Amino acid sequence: MKKTENTPIATRQVFFISTSLLVIIGHFFLIRLYLEWSGRDAWIGMIIGFLLGFIIFLAMAKLNEKLYGNTIVEHFISWCGPWFGRVLTIPIIFYYFILALITLYGLSQFINSVFLSDHPLWLISIVFSLAVFYMVHQGIEVIARVAEWIIIINILSGLSISFLLRDKKDYSQLLPILEDGFIPIIPVIVFTIAVFGEMLVLLMVNVRKESKKSISYMKVYIILFIANLIIFPSTASGPVAIFGEEQAKQLTYPVESMVRLISVGFIERFDIYGLSIMSVSAFLRLALLHYGTSLAIAQWFNLKDYRYVNWLLGGLLFYASIRTFDHIVDFYNFLSDYYFYGVISVIFILLLTLAITIFPKLTNSQDFKG
């Protein structure tokens, strides 16, 4: 089989590309559903989902270390043969594409709703698409390096926004806890765990520990878990603490509505800055997902270069983004009905980890332990 792509990223860069991958789905899309289902208790469901999902982060660390040098598509073709291996990877490729589709539509709809309402959705979508496809054309290293800077800025911005909103929050609005029992937060728990299934795309990335002194695979995933455990629940608790439960449930973009309340000196629309930062983060998420899909298809067809697939698949992705959903209501109905199937990806990650533990000959670690 031809080697399509072998450019490695450092273990530390996993934190940055994964944070943009995970945070955006919570900040932009799922938070509205979480509040609709669980109201002021949504943050509790998110914490429980994270605690139950900790094992998934450990599993991904194991997989990135032990499957070093080849993508999940290459491994399946090697393990199961050229025909059956390809058949088994079709659902994985389709999963990557669906995640890229909801990201492109969701981002375009977000920009159209809160910032560029006078512009047609297709125009916003094509501008972002071309920028993403160009970045993917440059390769995974470019995506990872851009993510390093953006996520650092995002973290600092998030801390600043939280500080500036501190006087507007009334955490007594989060009480009483679990007044309606445990059942309303079950969907939040399931969907939060499903979010972690998106990390499957990292098995299309060659993660390399550069030296024995570099951060280990396990440590970087533990840091990723802790950082997102802090970020995710605040996304649900903040809007309720500021707007109250009933009003928070009515907001299409609760986080954006919070940021819009901030004014600093002569800057009356601080949300424009927040909008820019979050848009770039979604841009990185889309780039990673589209890269994974393009590379997977290229390897499926045994092509030497994934870049041709990038542009051809990009055209299909753009077309699907403007034709699949007639309205934002359809988009949220789709997420509500189908996103939980991401739990299947979680189960796959755990089973794959179990398999390489039982059958160590399937693995291809680096020369030194990470």
Backbone torsions as a table, in degrees:
resi	resn	phi	psi	omega
1	MET	NA	133.3	179.6
2	LYS	-66.1	146.9	178.1
3	LYS	-88.7	110.7	-175.1
4	THR	-81.1	-44.5	-175.0
5	GLU	-153.1	132.6	-178.9
6	ASN	-138.8	15.2	-179.0
7	THR	-68.8	119.1	-178.1
8	PRO	-88.3	155.2	167.8
9	ILE	-114.2	157.7	-178.6
10	ALA	-76.1	156.0	179.8
11	THR	-58.2	-37.4	-178.7
12	ARG	-62.6	-30.3	-177.5
13	GLN	-72.0	-17.3	175.2
14	VAL	-58.5	-39.9	-179.5
15	PHE	-58.6	-44.9	-173.3
16	PHE	-73.2	-45.3	-179.3
17	ILE	-72.1	-30.0	-180.0
18	SER	-75.7	-34.4	178.2
19	THR	-63.9	-44.0	177.1
20	SER	-64.8	-32.8	178.7
21	LEU	-66.1	-46.7	-172.1
22	LEU	-83.9	-42.0	-172.2
23	VAL	-65.8	-40.5	-174.0
24	ILE	-63.2	-40.6	-179.5
25	ILE	-62.9	-30.9	177.7
26	GLY	-79.7	-45.5	-177.1
27	HIS	-68.9	-41.8	-173.9
28	PHE	-86.6	-46.4	-163.9
29	PHE	-111.6	-59.8	-169.7
30	LEU	-72.0	-23.4	-176.1
31	ILE	-59.1	-36.2	178.8
32	ARG	-63.2	-42.7	178.7
33	LEU	-67.6	-40.8	179.4
34	TYR	-57.7	-46.8	-178.8
35	LEU	-68.5	-35.8	178.8
36	GLU	-64.5	-39.4	-177.6
37	TRP	-79.9	-45.0	-168.7
38	SER	-118.2	-6.4	178.1
39	GLY	57.7	-131.2	-175.8
40	ARG	-69.9	-11.6	179.3
41	ASP	-94.0	4.8	-177.0
42	ALA	-59.1	-37.9	-178.0
43	TRP	-63.1	-31.5	178.3
44	ILE	-67.5	-43.8	177.7
45	GLY	-60.7	-37.0	179.6
46	MET	-67.3	-41.4	178.6
47	ILE	-63.8	-45.2	179.1
48	ILE	-62.1	-42.0	177.9
49	GLY	-59.7	-40.3	178.3
50	PHE	-65.9	-45.4	-178.3
51	LEU	-62.6	-40.6	177.4
52	LEU	-69.1	-29.0	-176.8
53	GLY	-89.1	1.8	-179.1
54	PHE	-56.2	-37.3	-179.0
55	ILE	-62.3	-27.2	179.9
56	ILE	-68.7	-38.3	177.1
57	PHE	-64.3	-41.2	177.9
58	LEU	-64.8	-39.3	179.3
59	ALA	-64.4	-41.4	179.3
60	MET	-65.1	-36.7	176.4
61	ALA	-60.9	-43.4	179.2
62	LYS	-63.4	-43.7	-177.4
63	LEU	-67.4	-44.7	179.2
64	ASN	-61.2	-34.3	179.3
65	GLU	-74.8	-49.2	-172.1
66	LYS	-79.9	-23.2	179.8
67	LEU	-100.7	23.3	-177.9
68	TYR	-57.8	139.0	173.3
69	GLY	100.5	-22.2	179.9
70	ASN	-138.6	152.4	177.2
71	THR	-82.3	171.3	179.7
72	ILE	-64.0	-33.7	177.6
73	VAL	-65.7	-46.0	178.9
74	GLU	-62.0	-40.9	179.9
75	HIS	-63.8	-44.0	-178.5
76	PHE	-65.8	-37.5	177.1
77	ILE	-66.3	-36.2	178.0
78	SER	-70.7	-42.0	-176.6
79	TRP	-73.9	-43.4	-168.0
80	CYS	-109.0	0.5	-179.6
81	GLY	95.0	159.2	-173.7
82	PRO	-64.7	-29.7	-178.4
83	TRP	-88.2	-57.7	-176.6
84	PHE	-66.9	-34.6	178.2
85	GLY	-61.9	-39.7	178.5
86	ARG	-68.0	-40.6	178.9
87	VAL	-59.6	-42.0	-178.0
88	LEU	-67.4	-24.6	-177.8
89	THR	-89.7	-7.1	179.4
90	ILE	-58.8	-47.2	178.0
91	PRO	-60.6	-33.6	179.0
92	ILE	-65.0	-46.8	179.8
93	ILE	-62.6	-42.6	178.9
94	PHE	-62.6	-39.3	178.4
95	TYR	-62.3	-45.5	177.0
96	TYR	-58.2	-44.0	-176.7
97	PHE	-65.2	-42.3	179.3
98	ILE	-62.3	-41.3	178.1
99	LEU	-63.3	-40.4	177.3
100	ALA	-65.4	-38.7	-179.8
101	LEU	-62.8	-49.2	-178.5
102	ILE	-67.8	-28.4	177.9
103	THR	-70.1	-46.4	-179.4
104	LEU	-64.6	-46.1	179.3
105	TYR	-65.5	-45.7	-178.0
106	GLY	-61.7	-41.9	178.7
107	LEU	-65.9	-45.7	-179.7
108	SER	-62.7	-41.6	179.0
109	GLN	-65.5	-39.4	178.4
110	PHE	-61.6	-48.9	179.3
111	ILE	-62.3	-41.8	-179.4
112	ASN	-65.2	-36.3	-175.6
113	SER	-76.9	-41.2	-169.9
114	VAL	-107.4	-10.1	-173.3
115	PHE	-135.9	-48.2	-174.9
116	LEU	-119.9	59.6	-175.1
117	SER	-68.7	-19.4	-179.3
118	ASP	-85.4	-5.8	-178.1
119	HIS	-101.2	143.0	178.5
120	PRO	-66.3	148.7	-177.5
121	LEU	-61.1	-38.2	-177.2
122	TRP	-63.6	-34.4	-179.9
123	LEU	-67.7	-43.9	177.5
124	ILE	-62.5	-42.4	-178.6
125	SER	-63.3	-42.1	-176.7
126	ILE	-71.6	-33.6	177.5
127	VAL	-64.2	-48.4	178.6
128	PHE	-65.6	-37.8	-179.1
129	SER	-60.9	-48.7	-178.2
130	LEU	-62.0	-40.3	178.8
131	ALA	-64.6	-42.4	179.5
132	VAL	-65.9	-45.2	-177.5
133	PHE	-64.3	-34.3	177.0
134	TYR	-66.6	-42.1	178.3
135	MET	-63.7	-42.5	178.3
136	VAL	-62.4	-37.1	177.4
137	HIS	-59.6	-33.5	-179.3
138	GLN	-73.6	-23.7	175.1
139	GLY	114.2	167.6	-175.4
140	ILE	-66.9	-30.8	-179.0
141	GLU	-64.2	-38.4	177.8
142	VAL	-65.0	-44.1	178.1
143	ILE	-58.7	-45.1	-177.9
144	ALA	-66.5	-40.5	-178.8
145	ARG	-68.2	-40.0	176.2
146	VAL	-64.5	-40.1	-179.7
147	ALA	-61.3	-35.7	-179.5
148	GLU	-57.3	-46.3	-178.6
149	TRP	-72.8	-44.0	-175.1
150	ILE	-64.8	-42.8	-177.5
151	ILE	-68.3	-36.0	175.4
152	ILE	-61.2	-46.1	177.7
153	ILE	-62.7	-40.3	179.0
154	ASN	-60.8	-44.5	-178.9
155	ILE	-63.5	-45.1	178.2
156	LEU	-63.8	-39.7	178.9
157	SER	-65.6	-41.8	179.2
158	GLY	-61.6	-42.1	177.7
159	LEU	-64.1	-40.3	179.6
160	SER	-65.5	-43.5	179.9
161	ILE	-63.8	-42.7	178.2
162	SER	-60.9	-39.8	179.3
163	PHE	-67.1	-43.2	-177.5
164	LEU	-69.3	-23.2	-179.1
165	LEU	-96.6	1.6	-171.8
166	ARG	-59.0	-36.8	-177.2
167	ASP	-76.3	-15.3	-178.1
168	LYS	-91.9	-7.1	-175.7
169	LYS	-94.7	134.3	175.1
170	ASP	-123.2	95.8	-173.6
171	TYR	-70.9	-8.0	175.1
172	SER	-67.1	-17.9	178.2
173	GLN	-73.0	-9.0	175.3
174	LEU	-85.9	-4.4	-178.4
175	LEU	-102.8	153.9	-5.9
176	PRO	-77.0	152.1	-178.3
177	ILE	-79.8	134.9	176.8
178	LEU	53.4	41.6	178.9
179	GLU	-62.2	-33.6	-179.2
180	ASP	-95.9	12.3	178.4
181	GLY	90.4	-170.1	-173.4
182	PHE	-88.4	-26.2	-172.5
183	ILE	-58.5	-42.1	-178.4
184	PRO	-60.9	-23.6	-177.8
185	ILE	-91.9	-4.7	-179.7
186	ILE	-60.5	-45.0	177.3
187	PRO	-60.3	-35.8	178.7
188	VAL	-64.6	-42.4	178.3
189	ILE	-60.8	-47.5	-177.7
190	VAL	-63.5	-45.1	-178.2
191	PHE	-68.3	-35.1	177.7
192	THR	-64.4	-42.2	176.2
193	ILE	-64.1	-37.9	178.7
194	ALA	-62.3	-32.1	177.3
195	VAL	-56.7	-39.6	-177.0
196	PHE	-66.5	-22.2	176.6
197	GLY	-63.4	-22.2	179.0
198	GLU	-64.6	-21.7	179.1
199	MET	-65.1	-8.2	176.2
200	LEU	-57.0	-29.0	180.0
201	VAL	-64.0	-21.3	178.4
202	LEU	-69.2	-14.3	175.7
203	LEU	-80.5	0.5	169.8
204	MET	-96.7	1.8	-177.9
205	VAL	-113.8	136.1	178.7
206	ASN	-86.6	103.9	-176.9
207	VAL	-97.6	123.6	-174.1
208	ARG	-122.1	129.9	170.5
209	LYS	-81.7	113.6	-167.7
210	GLU	-68.3	-32.6	178.9
211	SER	-155.8	172.2	179.8
212	LYS	-64.0	-24.2	-179.1
213	LYS	-85.9	-11.4	179.4
214	SER	-68.2	157.5	179.3
215	ILE	-61.5	138.9	-176.3
216	SER	-76.4	162.4	176.6
217	TYR	-57.7	-45.8	-176.7
218	MET	-64.4	-43.7	-177.7
219	LYS	-64.9	-40.9	-177.1
220	VAL	-67.6	-34.2	178.1
221	TYR	-74.7	-31.6	175.6
222	ILE	-67.6	-41.6	176.6
223	ILE	-63.4	-41.1	177.2
224	LEU	-59.8	-43.2	179.0
225	PHE	-61.9	-48.7	-177.2
226	ILE	-62.9	-45.3	-178.7
227	ALA	-61.1	-44.8	-178.6
228	ASN	-75.1	-27.1	174.3
229	LEU	-64.0	-32.7	177.1
230	ILE	-76.0	-41.3	-174.3
231	ILE	-72.1	-47.0	-171.0
232	PHE	-60.6	-54.9	-176.6
233	PRO	-60.9	-32.9	180.0
234	SER	-65.6	-25.6	177.1
235	THR	-64.5	-31.8	-179.9
236	ALA	-91.0	-37.9	-176.6
237	SER	-74.7	-34.4	-177.4
238	GLY	-58.8	-53.9	-179.4
239	PRO	-59.6	-37.9	179.0
240	VAL	-68.1	-41.4	-179.6
241	ALA	-65.1	-28.0	-178.5
242	ILE	-92.7	-49.9	-172.3
243	PHE	-98.1	-16.0	-172.4
244	GLY	89.2	158.6	-173.2
245	GLU	-61.6	-49.1	-173.9
246	GLU	-65.5	-43.1	179.4
247	GLN	-69.4	-38.3	179.7
248	ALA	-60.8	-35.6	179.5
249	LYS	-65.9	-24.1	-176.5
250	GLN	-87.2	-10.4	-175.3
251	LEU	-81.2	132.0	177.4
252	THR	-71.8	-40.9	178.6
253	TYR	-128.3	84.1	-175.1
254	PRO	-57.9	-40.9	-178.3
255	VAL	-66.5	-43.6	177.4
256	GLU	-61.5	-38.0	178.9
257	SER	-64.4	-34.1	176.3
258	MET	-67.5	-47.7	-177.0
259	VAL	-63.2	-31.0	-178.9
260	ARG	-64.6	-19.7	-180.0
261	LEU	-76.4	-13.7	-174.2
262	ILE	-85.0	134.7	169.2
263	SER	-136.8	130.3	-177.5
264	VAL	-122.1	105.9	179.8
265	GLY	59.9	-123.7	-178.7
266	PHE	-80.7	-6.5	-179.9
267	ILE	-87.9	102.4	-177.2
268	GLU	-89.4	-20.7	-178.9
269	ARG	-118.6	71.1	179.2
270	PHE	-65.0	-20.4	-178.1
271	ASP	-67.0	-20.2	176.6
272	ILE	-64.6	-39.6	177.0
273	TYR	-65.5	-46.3	178.3
274	GLY	-61.1	-39.5	178.3
275	LEU	-60.6	-42.8	-179.3
276	SER	-63.7	-45.5	-178.4
277	ILE	-63.9	-45.6	-178.1
278	MET	-68.5	-33.7	179.0
279	SER	-66.1	-41.6	178.1
280	VAL	-65.0	-36.8	178.0
281	SER	-64.5	-42.6	176.8
282	ALA	-65.3	-34.8	175.9
283	PHE	-58.8	-44.0	178.9
284	LEU	-67.3	-40.6	177.6
285	ARG	-59.5	-47.0	-179.8
286	LEU	-63.7	-39.7	179.6
287	ALA	-61.5	-43.8	180.0
288	LEU	-63.9	-45.3	-179.0
289	LEU	-65.8	-42.0	-179.5
290	HIS	-70.1	-35.8	175.3
291	TYR	-60.7	-47.8	-179.9
292	GLY	-60.6	-41.3	180.0
293	THR	-67.4	-45.6	-178.7
294	SER	-62.9	-45.1	-179.9
295	LEU	-64.8	-40.5	179.9
296	ALA	-62.2	-44.2	179.7
297	ILE	-66.4	-40.7	178.2
298	ALA	-60.5	-42.1	179.2
299	GLN	-72.5	-31.8	177.3
300	TRP	-61.1	-40.7	179.7
301	PHE	-93.3	6.6	177.3
302	ASN	59.5	41.7	177.9
303	LEU	-88.4	148.9	-177.1
304	LYS	-77.0	-32.0	-175.6
305	ASP	-128.1	126.7	-179.5
306	TYR	-79.6	-10.9	-171.1
307	ARG	-67.2	-31.7	175.5
308	TYR	-66.0	-40.8	177.9
309	VAL	-63.6	-39.0	-179.9
310	ASN	-51.3	-49.7	-176.3
311	TRP	-75.6	-39.8	178.9
312	LEU	-66.6	-46.0	177.8
313	LEU	-66.4	-33.7	177.8
314	GLY	-59.8	-40.0	176.8
315	GLY	-62.2	-41.2	177.3
316	LEU	-65.7	-40.5	179.9
317	LEU	-63.3	-44.1	178.1
318	PHE	-61.3	-46.8	-179.4
319	TYR	-61.2	-43.6	-180.0
320	ALA	-64.2	-34.4	-176.9
321	SER	-68.3	-28.1	-178.8
322	ILE	-98.5	-5.9	-177.8
323	ARG	-114.5	-20.6	-173.6
324	THR	-73.9	-41.6	-175.8
325	PHE	-115.1	125.7	178.3
326	ASP	-80.2	-25.9	-175.7
327	HIS	-154.0	160.5	179.9
328	ILE	-61.9	-27.3	176.7
329	VAL	-62.6	-40.0	177.3
330	ASP	-63.2	-37.1	179.6
331	PHE	-62.7	-47.8	-179.4
332	TYR	-70.8	-32.0	174.4
333	ASN	-64.3	-38.2	177.8
334	PHE	-63.5	-46.8	178.3
335	LEU	-60.6	-44.2	-178.0
336	SER	-63.2	-36.7	-174.9
337	ASP	-86.4	-29.5	-168.7
338	TYR	-123.5	-18.8	-173.4
339	TYR	-63.3	-30.5	-177.4
340	PHE	-63.5	-16.4	176.2
341	TYR	-64.2	-11.7	173.8
342	GLY	-60.2	-19.0	176.0
343	VAL	-60.9	-29.9	176.7
344	ILE	-61.5	-39.0	177.0
345	SER	-63.5	-38.6	177.2
346	VAL	-61.8	-46.1	178.9
347	ILE	-61.1	-40.9	178.4
348	PHE	-61.1	-44.1	178.7
349	ILE	-59.0	-44.6	-178.6
350	LEU	-67.7	-42.0	179.2
351	LEU	-66.3	-38.4	178.6
352	LEU	-65.5	-39.7	176.8
353	THR	-62.9	-42.5	177.7
354	LEU	-61.9	-40.3	-178.1
355	ALA	-64.4	-44.3	-178.2
356	ILE	-74.4	-19.2	174.7
357	THR	-74.8	-41.0	-179.7
358	ILE	-74.9	-36.9	-177.8
359	PHE	-118.7	78.8	-175.5
360	PRO	-61.6	-19.3	179.8
361	LYS	-68.7	-14.1	178.0
362	LEU	-74.7	-14.7	-170.7
363	THR	-94.3	168.1	-178.2
364	ASN	-147.0	66.0	-175.8
365	SER	-69.9	167.8	171.9
366	GLN	-69.8	170.8	-177.0
367	ASP	-65.5	-33.1	177.3
368	PHE	-110.3	156.7	-175.8
369	LYS	-76.4	141.6	176.9
370	GLY	-107.4	NA	NA
